[in-house]
Every structure is written in C-alpha cells, then in structure tokens.
Amino acid sequence: MANTKNLSREERKKAKRATRKKRKAEKPLKAREYARGSQKRKVKKLARGQAKR
C-alpha cells in the first residue's frame, strides 16, 4: 500500500478499501474442503450433579 502519512482520514480509508478490494480480486481464498465447524474439538458435558446446580 502507498504511503498514507500525508493523506486525510477519509482519503486514507478510501485508499485502504481500494487496496483490500484489489488484493481480494488478485488472491481469492479457495473454497473449504470440509464442513464449517466440523474440525472443532468436541467438548463432553460435565458430570451433572448436586454441585452443578
């Protein structure tokens, strides 16, 4: 990204958005080969008892 030191806040935001958009077009993320959340660690329920209540 270009040097944004001497740009105003609005111009800086526009420059950042443009750069982000350009990068997304050049290097798109590849699609997942697995279902979302399927690789999360599964958590067992804690033992239920008097102390839990």
mmCIF file of the N, C-alpha and C atoms, coordinates in Angstrom:
data_MODEL
# 
_entry.id   MODEL 
# 
loop_
_atom_site.group_PDB 
_atom_site.id 
_atom_site.type_symbol 
_atom_site.label_atom_id 
_atom_site.label_alt_id 
_atom_site.label_comp_id 
_atom_site.label_asym_id 
_atom_site.label_entity_id 
_atom_site.label_seq_id 
_atom_site.pdbx_PDB_ins_code 
_atom_site.Cartn_x 
_atom_site.Cartn_y 
_atom_site.Cartn_z 
_atom_site.occupancy 
_atom_site.B_iso_or_equiv 
_atom_site.pdbx_formal_charge 
_atom_site.auth_seq_id 
_atom_site.auth_comp_id 
_atom_site.auth_asym_id 
_atom_site.auth_atom_id 
_atom_site.pdbx_PDB_model_num 
ATOM 1   N N  . MET A 1 1  ? 0.836   -1.178  0.000  1.00 0.00 ? 1  MET A N  1 
ATOM 2   C CA . MET A 1 1  ? 0.000   0.000   0.000  1.00 0.00 ? 1  MET A CA 1 
ATOM 3   C C  . MET A 1 1  ? 0.881   1.241   0.000  1.00 0.00 ? 1  MET A C  1 
ATOM 4   N N  . ALA A 1 2  ? 0.401   2.306   -0.654 1.00 0.00 ? 2  ALA A N  1 
ATOM 5   C CA . ALA A 1 2  ? 1.168   3.537   -0.749 1.00 0.00 ? 2  ALA A CA 1 
ATOM 6   C C  . ALA A 1 2  ? 1.304   4.200   0.617  1.00 0.00 ? 2  ALA A C  1 
ATOM 7   N N  . ASN A 1 3  ? 2.252   5.149   0.718  1.00 0.00 ? 3  ASN A N  1 
ATOM 8   C CA . ASN A 1 3  ? 2.441   5.881   1.969  1.00 0.00 ? 3  ASN A CA 1 
ATOM 9   C C  . ASN A 1 3  ? 1.229   6.786   2.206  1.00 0.00 ? 3  ASN A C  1 
ATOM 10  N N  . THR A 1 4  ? 0.582   6.628   3.352  1.00 0.00 ? 4  THR A N  1 
ATOM 11  C CA . THR A 1 4  ? -0.654  7.376   3.622  1.00 0.00 ? 4  THR A CA 1 
ATOM 12  C C  . THR A 1 4  ? -0.454  8.440   4.694  1.00 0.00 ? 4  THR A C  1 
ATOM 13  N N  . LYS A 1 5  ? 0.814   8.757   4.995  1.00 0.00 ? 5  LYS A N  1 
ATOM 14  C CA . LYS A 1 5  ? 1.098   9.692   6.081  1.00 0.00 ? 5  LYS A CA 1 
ATOM 15  C C  . LYS A 1 5  ? 0.497   11.082  5.835  1.00 0.00 ? 5  LYS A C  1 
ATOM 16  N N  . ASN A 1 6  ? 0.560   11.552  4.600  1.00 0.00 ? 6  ASN A N  1 
ATOM 17  C CA . ASN A 1 6  ? 0.084   12.906  4.331  1.00 0.00 ? 6  ASN A CA 1 
ATOM 18  C C  . ASN A 1 6  ? -1.330  12.954  3.744  1.00 0.00 ? 6  ASN A C  1 
ATOM 19  N N  . LEU A 1 7  ? -2.100  11.858  3.903  1.00 0.00 ? 7  LEU A N  1 
ATOM 20  C CA . LEU A 1 7  ? -3.483  11.853  3.450  1.00 0.00 ? 7  LEU A CA 1 
ATOM 21  C C  . LEU A 1 7  ? -4.406  12.147  4.629  1.00 0.00 ? 7  LEU A C  1 
ATOM 22  N N  . SER A 1 8  ? -5.601  12.661  4.315  1.00 0.00 ? 8  SER A N  1 
ATOM 23  C CA . SER A 1 8  ? -6.580  12.884  5.380  1.00 0.00 ? 8  SER A CA 1 
ATOM 24  C C  . SER A 1 8  ? -7.195  11.535  5.765  1.00 0.00 ? 8  SER A C  1 
ATOM 25  N N  . ARG A 1 9  ? -7.965  11.549  6.841  1.00 0.00 ? 9  ARG A N  1 
ATOM 26  C CA . ARG A 1 9  ? -8.552  10.303  7.347  1.00 0.00 ? 9  ARG A CA 1 
ATOM 27  C C  . ARG A 1 9  ? -9.447  9.649   6.300  1.00 0.00 ? 9  ARG A C  1 
ATOM 28  N N  . GLU A 1 10 ? -10.314 10.444  5.658  1.00 0.00 ? 10 GLU A N  1 
ATOM 29  C CA . GLU A 1 10 ? -11.244 9.908   4.652  1.00 0.00 ? 10 GLU A CA 1 
ATOM 30  C C  . GLU A 1 10 ? -10.486 9.338   3.453  1.00 0.00 ? 10 GLU A C  1 
ATOM 31  N N  . GLU A 1 11 ? -9.473  10.059  3.008  1.00 0.00 ? 11 GLU A N  1 
ATOM 32  C CA . GLU A 1 11 ? -8.680  9.570   1.874  1.00 0.00 ? 11 GLU A CA 1 
ATOM 33  C C  . GLU A 1 11 ? -7.953  8.286   2.232  1.00 0.00 ? 11 GLU A C  1 
ATOM 34  N N  . ARG A 1 12 ? -7.479  8.222   3.483  1.00 0.00 ? 12 ARG A N  1 
ATOM 35  C CA . ARG A 1 12 ? -6.790  7.025   3.942  1.00 0.00 ? 12 ARG A CA 1 
ATOM 36  C C  . ARG A 1 12 ? -7.727  5.826   3.935  1.00 0.00 ? 12 ARG A C  1 
ATOM 37  N N  . LYS A 1 13 ? -8.969  6.029   4.406  1.00 0.00 ? 13 LYS A N  1 
ATOM 38  C CA . LYS A 1 13 ? -9.954  4.950   4.406  1.00 0.00 ? 13 LYS A CA 1 
ATOM 39  C C  . LYS A 1 13 ? -10.235 4.474   2.979  1.00 0.00 ? 13 LYS A C  1 
ATOM 40  N N  . LYS A 1 14 ? -10.384 5.422   2.059  1.00 0.00 ? 14 LYS A N  1 
ATOM 41  C CA . LYS A 1 14 ? -10.645 5.064   0.663  1.00 0.00 ? 14 LYS A CA 1 
ATOM 42  C C  . LYS A 1 14 ? -9.481  4.265   0.077  1.00 0.00 ? 14 LYS A C  1 
ATOM 43  N N  . ALA A 1 15 ? -8.258  4.695   0.381  1.00 0.00 ? 15 ALA A N  1 
ATOM 44  C CA . ALA A 1 15 ? -7.072  4.010   -0.133 1.00 0.00 ? 15 ALA A CA 1 
ATOM 45  C C  . ALA A 1 15 ? -6.998  2.584   0.411  1.00 0.00 ? 15 ALA A C  1 
ATOM 46  N N  . LYS A 1 16 ? -7.279  2.442   1.716  1.00 0.00 ? 16 LYS A N  1 
ATOM 47  C CA . LYS A 1 16 ? -7.224  1.109   2.328  1.00 0.00 ? 16 LYS A CA 1 
ATOM 48  C C  . LYS A 1 16 ? -8.271  0.183   1.725  1.00 0.00 ? 16 LYS A C  1 
ATOM 49  N N  . ARG A 1 17 ? -9.493  0.696   1.568  1.00 0.00 ? 17 ARG A N  1 
ATOM 50  C CA . ARG A 1 17 ? -10.565 -0.123  0.992  1.00 0.00 ? 17 ARG A CA 1 
ATOM 51  C C  . ARG A 1 17 ? -10.226 -0.561  -0.418 1.00 0.00 ? 17 ARG A C  1 
ATOM 52  N N  . ALA A 1 18 ? -9.699  0.380   -1.208 1.00 0.00 ? 18 ALA A N  1 
ATOM 53  C CA . ALA A 1 18 ? -9.341  0.057   -2.589 1.00 0.00 ? 18 ALA A CA 1 
ATOM 54  C C  . ALA A 1 18 ? -8.274  -1.029  -2.639 1.00 0.00 ? 18 ALA A C  1 
ATOM 55  N N  . THR A 1 19 ? -7.273  -0.911  -1.768 1.00 0.00 ? 19 THR A N  1 
ATOM 56  C CA . THR A 1 19 ? -6.198  -1.899  -1.729 1.00 0.00 ? 19 THR A CA 1 
ATOM 57  C C  . THR A 1 19 ? -6.722  -3.263  -1.329 1.00 0.00 ? 19 THR A C  1 
ATOM 58  N N  . ARG A 1 20 ? -7.627  -3.263  -0.315 1.00 0.00 ? 20 ARG A N  1 
ATOM 59  C CA . ARG A 1 20 ? -8.198  -4.524  0.160  1.00 0.00 ? 20 ARG A CA 1 
ATOM 60  C C  . ARG A 1 20 ? -8.999  -5.198  -0.944 1.00 0.00 ? 20 ARG A C  1 
ATOM 61  N N  . LYS A 1 21 ? -9.777  -4.403  -1.660 1.00 0.00 ? 21 LYS A N  1 
ATOM 62  C CA . LYS A 1 21 ? -10.608 -4.931  -2.739 1.00 0.00 ? 21 LYS A CA 1 
ATOM 63  C C  . LYS A 1 21 ? -9.738  -5.513  -3.859 1.00 0.00 ? 21 LYS A C  1 
ATOM 64  N N  . LYS A 1 22 ? -8.663  -4.785  -4.180 1.00 0.00 ? 22 LYS A N  1 
ATOM 65  C CA . LYS A 1 22 ? -7.751  -5.224  -5.228 1.00 0.00 ? 22 LYS A CA 1 
ATOM 66  C C  . LYS A 1 22 ? -7.084  -6.545  -4.845 1.00 0.00 ? 22 LYS A C  1 
ATOM 67  N N  . ARG A 1 23 ? -6.647  -6.642  -3.564 1.00 0.00 ? 23 ARG A N  1 
ATOM 68  C CA . ARG A 1 23 ? -5.985  -7.854  -3.101 1.00 0.00 ? 23 ARG A CA 1 
ATOM 69  C C  . ARG A 1 23 ? -6.934  -9.045  -3.131 1.00 0.00 ? 23 ARG A C  1 
ATOM 70  N N  . LYS A 1 24 ? -8.197  -8.806  -2.770 1.00 0.00 ? 24 LYS A N  1 
ATOM 71  C CA . LYS A 1 24 ? -9.191  -9.884  -2.771 1.00 0.00 ? 24 LYS A CA 1 
ATOM 72  C C  . LYS A 1 24 ? -9.412  -10.404 -4.193 1.00 0.00 ? 24 LYS A C  1 
ATOM 73  N N  . ALA A 1 25 ? -9.399  -9.499  -5.174 1.00 0.00 ? 25 ALA A N  1 
ATOM 74  C CA . ALA A 1 25 ? -9.581  -9.904  -6.567 1.00 0.00 ? 25 ALA A CA 1 
ATOM 75  C C  . ALA A 1 25 ? -8.375  -10.690 -7.087 1.00 0.00 ? 25 ALA A C  1 
ATOM 76  N N  . GLU A 1 26 ? -7.178  -10.288 -6.646 1.00 0.00 ? 26 GLU A N  1 
ATOM 77  C CA . GLU A 1 26 ? -5.957  -10.948 -7.128 1.00 0.00 ? 26 GLU A CA 1 
ATOM 78  C C  . GLU A 1 26 ? -5.744  -12.324 -6.501 1.00 0.00 ? 26 GLU A C  1 
ATOM 79  N N  . LYS A 1 27 ? -6.010  -12.416 -5.187 1.00 0.00 ? 27 LYS A N  1 
ATOM 80  C CA . LYS A 1 27 ? -5.748  -13.678 -4.489 1.00 0.00 ? 27 LYS A CA 1 
ATOM 81  C C  . LYS A 1 27 ? -6.982  -14.138 -3.727 1.00 0.00 ? 27 LYS A C  1 
ATOM 82  N N  . PRO A 1 28 ? -7.971  -14.680 -4.424 1.00 0.00 ? 28 PRO A N  1 
ATOM 83  C CA . PRO A 1 28 ? -9.175  -15.132 -3.714 1.00 0.00 ? 28 PRO A CA 1 
ATOM 84  C C  . PRO A 1 28 ? -8.890  -16.362 -2.855 1.00 0.00 ? 28 PRO A C  1 
ATOM 85  N N  . LEU A 1 29 ? -9.627  -16.503 -1.765 1.00 0.00 ? 29 LEU A N  1 
ATOM 86  C CA . LEU A 1 29 ? -9.467  -17.664 -0.896 1.00 0.00 ? 29 LEU A CA 1 
ATOM 87  C C  . LEU A 1 29 ? -10.104 -18.878 -1.562 1.00 0.00 ? 29 LEU A C  1 
ATOM 88  N N  . LYS A 1 30 ? -9.454  -20.019 -1.425 1.00 0.00 ? 30 LYS A N  1 
ATOM 89  C CA . LYS A 1 30 ? -10.035 -21.219 -2.034 1.00 0.00 ? 30 LYS A CA 1 
ATOM 90  C C  . LYS A 1 30 ? -11.163 -21.748 -1.154 1.00 0.00 ? 30 LYS A C  1 
ATOM 91  N N  . ALA A 1 31 ? -12.090 -22.444 -1.755 1.00 0.00 ? 31 ALA A N  1 
ATOM 92  C CA . ALA A 1 31 ? -13.231 -22.986 -1.023 1.00 0.00 ? 31 ALA A CA 1 
ATOM 93  C C  . ALA A 1 31 ? -12.779 -24.059 -0.056 1.00 0.00 ? 31 ALA A C  1 
ATOM 94  N N  . ARG A 1 32 ? -13.516 -24.223 1.029  1.00 0.00 ? 32 ARG A N  1 
ATOM 95  C CA . ARG A 1 32 ? -13.173 -25.249 2.017  1.00 0.00 ? 32 ARG A CA 1 
ATOM 96  C C  . ARG A 1 32 ? -13.459 -26.642 1.476  1.00 0.00 ? 32 ARG A C  1 
ATOM 97  N N  . GLU A 1 33 ? -12.674 -27.593 1.959  1.00 0.00 ? 33 GLU A N  1 
ATOM 98  C CA . GLU A 1 33 ? -12.909 -28.987 1.574  1.00 0.00 ? 33 GLU A CA 1 
ATOM 99  C C  . GLU A 1 33 ? -13.643 -29.733 2.674  1.00 0.00 ? 33 GLU A C  1 
ATOM 100 N N  . TYR A 1 34 ? -14.003 -29.032 3.733  1.00 0.00 ? 34 TYR A N  1 
ATOM 101 C CA . TYR A 1 34 ? -14.679 -29.670 4.869  1.00 0.00 ? 34 TYR A CA 1 
ATOM 102 C C  . TYR A 1 34 ? -15.783 -28.750 5.367  1.00 0.00 ? 34 TYR A C  1 
ATOM 103 N N  . ALA A 1 35 ? -16.730 -29.307 6.079  1.00 0.00 ? 35 ALA A N  1 
ATOM 104 C CA . ALA A 1 35 ? -17.856 -28.525 6.580  1.00 0.00 ? 35 ALA A CA 1 
ATOM 105 C C  . ALA A 1 35 ? -17.398 -27.557 7.659  1.00 0.00 ? 35 ALA A C  1 
ATOM 106 N N  . ARG A 1 36 ? -18.021 -26.405 7.702  1.00 0.00 ? 36 ARG A N  1 
ATOM 107 C CA . ARG A 1 36 ? -17.680 -25.413 8.718  1.00 0.00 ? 36 ARG A CA 1 
ATOM 108 C C  . ARG A 1 36 ? -17.942 -25.974 10.105 1.00 0.00 ? 36 ARG A C  1 
ATOM 109 N N  . GLY A 1 37 ? -16.980 -25.843 10.993 1.00 0.00 ? 37 GLY A N  1 
ATOM 110 C CA . GLY A 1 37 ? -17.165 -26.287 12.363 1.00 0.00 ? 37 GLY A CA 1 
ATOM 111 C C  . GLY A 1 37 ? -16.927 -27.770 12.580 1.00 0.00 ? 37 GLY A C  1 
ATOM 112 N N  . SER A 1 38 ? -16.690 -28.511 11.525 1.00 0.00 ? 38 SER A N  1 
ATOM 113 C CA . SER A 1 38 ? -16.528 -29.958 11.689 1.00 0.00 ? 38 SER A CA 1 
ATOM 114 C C  . SER A 1 38 ? -15.191 -30.307 12.340 1.00 0.00 ? 38 SER A C  1 
ATOM 115 N N  . GLN A 1 39 ? -14.226 -29.391 12.264 1.00 0.00 ? 39 GLN A N  1 
ATOM 116 C CA . GLN A 1 39 ? -12.913 -29.675 12.832 1.00 0.00 ? 39 GLN A CA 1 
ATOM 117 C C  . GLN A 1 39 ? -12.729 -29.083 14.222 1.00 0.00 ? 39 GLN A C  1 
ATOM 118 N N  . LYS A 1 40 ? -13.800 -28.532 14.786 1.00 0.00 ? 40 LYS A N  1 
ATOM 119 C CA . LYS A 1 40 ? -13.716 -28.011 16.153 1.00 0.00 ? 40 LYS A CA 1 
ATOM 120 C C  . LYS A 1 40 ? -13.608 -29.176 17.130 1.00 0.00 ? 40 LYS A C  1 
ATOM 121 N N  . ARG A 1 41 ? -12.913 -28.946 18.243 1.00 0.00 ? 41 ARG A N  1 
ATOM 122 C CA . ARG A 1 41 ? -12.802 -30.002 19.245 1.00 0.00 ? 41 ARG A CA 1 
ATOM 123 C C  . ARG A 1 41 ? -14.135 -30.158 19.933 1.00 0.00 ? 41 ARG A C  1 
ATOM 124 N N  . LYS A 1 42 ? -14.584 -31.381 20.058 1.00 0.00 ? 42 LYS A N  1 
ATOM 125 C CA . LYS A 1 42 ? -15.868 -31.655 20.698 1.00 0.00 ? 42 LYS A CA 1 
ATOM 126 C C  . LYS A 1 42 ? -15.675 -31.665 22.211 1.00 0.00 ? 42 LYS A C  1 
ATOM 127 N N  . VAL A 1 43 ? -16.583 -31.043 22.937 1.00 0.00 ? 43 VAL A N  1 
ATOM 128 C CA . VAL A 1 43 ? -16.483 -30.963 24.392 1.00 0.00 ? 43 VAL A CA 1 
ATOM 129 C C  . VAL A 1 43 ? -17.569 -31.820 25.008 1.00 0.00 ? 43 VAL A C  1 
ATOM 130 N N  . LYS A 1 44 ? -17.162 -32.727 25.872 1.00 0.00 ? 44 LYS A N  1 
ATOM 131 C CA . LYS A 1 44 ? -18.144 -33.580 26.547 1.00 0.00 ? 44 LYS A CA 1 
ATOM 132 C C  . LYS A 1 44 ? -18.833 -32.775 27.637 1.00 0.00 ? 44 LYS A C  1 
ATOM 133 N N  . LYS A 1 45 ? -20.074 -33.122 27.926 1.00 0.00 ? 45 LYS A N  1 
ATOM 134 C CA . LYS A 1 45 ? -20.804 -32.469 29.002 1.00 0.00 ? 45 LYS A CA 1 
ATOM 135 C C  . LYS A 1 45 ? -20.157 -32.834 30.335 1.00 0.00 ? 45 LYS A C  1 
ATOM 136 N N  . LEU A 1 46 ? -20.065 -31.871 31.235 1.00 0.00 ? 46 LEU A N  1 
ATOM 137 C CA . LEU A 1 46 ? -19.513 -32.160 32.562 1.00 0.00 ? 46 LEU A CA 1 
ATOM 138 C C  . LEU A 1 46 ? -20.502 -33.012 33.330 1.00 0.00 ? 46 LEU A C  1 
ATOM 139 N N  . ALA A 1 47 ? -19.990 -33.735 34.306 1.00 0.00 ? 47 ALA A N  1 
ATOM 140 C CA . ALA A 1 47 ? -20.867 -34.590 35.102 1.00 0.00 ? 47 ALA A CA 1 
ATOM 141 C C  . ALA A 1 47 ? -21.925 -33.721 35.797 1.00 0.00 ? 47 ALA A C  1 
ATOM 142 N N  . ARG A 1 48 ? -23.156 -34.118 35.651 1.00 0.00 ? 48 ARG A N  1 
ATOM 143 C CA . ARG A 1 48 ? -24.229 -33.354 36.272 1.00 0.00 ? 48 ARG A CA 1 
ATOM 144 C C  . ARG A 1 48 ? -24.459 -33.879 37.686 1.00 0.00 ? 48 ARG A C  1 
ATOM 145 N N  . GLY A 1 49 ? -24.616 -33.025 38.617 1.00 0.00 ? 49 GLY A N  1 
ATOM 146 C CA . GLY A 1 49 ? -24.822 -33.449 39.988 1.00 0.00 ? 49 GLY A CA 1 
ATOM 147 C C  . GLY A 1 49 ? -25.257 -32.296 40.856 1.00 0.00 ? 49 GLY A C  1 
ATOM 148 N N  . GLN A 1 50 ? -25.243 -32.508 42.158 1.00 0.00 ? 50 GLN A N  1 
ATOM 149 C CA . GLN A 1 50 ? -25.702 -31.504 43.133 1.00 0.00 ? 50 GLN A CA 1 
ATOM 150 C C  . GLN A 1 50 ? -24.870 -30.224 43.006 1.00 0.00 ? 50 GLN A C  1 
ATOM 151 N N  . ALA A 1 51 ? -23.558 -30.391 42.865 1.00 0.00 ? 51 ALA A N  1 
ATOM 152 C CA . ALA A 1 51 ? -22.665 -29.229 42.830 1.00 0.00 ? 51 ALA A CA 1 
ATOM 153 C C  . ALA A 1 51 ? -22.921 -28.371 41.602 1.00 0.00 ? 51 ALA A C  1 
ATOM 154 N N  . LYS A 1 52 ? -23.396 -28.981 40.538 1.00 0.00 ? 52 LYS A N  1 
ATOM 155 C CA . LYS A 1 52 ? -23.610 -28.244 39.291 1.00 0.00 ? 52 LYS A CA 1 
ATOM 156 C C  . LYS A 1 52 ? -24.795 -27.278 39.436 1.00 0.00 ? 52 LYS A C  1 
ATOM 157 N N  . ARG A 1 53 ? -25.745 -27.658 40.294 1.00 0.00 ? 53 ARG A N  1 
ATOM 158 C CA . ARG A 1 53 ? -26.954 -26.827 40.406 1.00 0.00 ? 53 ARG A CA 1 
ATOM 159 C C  . ARG A 1 53 ? -26.733 -25.694 41.315 1.00 0.00 ? 53 ARG A C  1 
# 
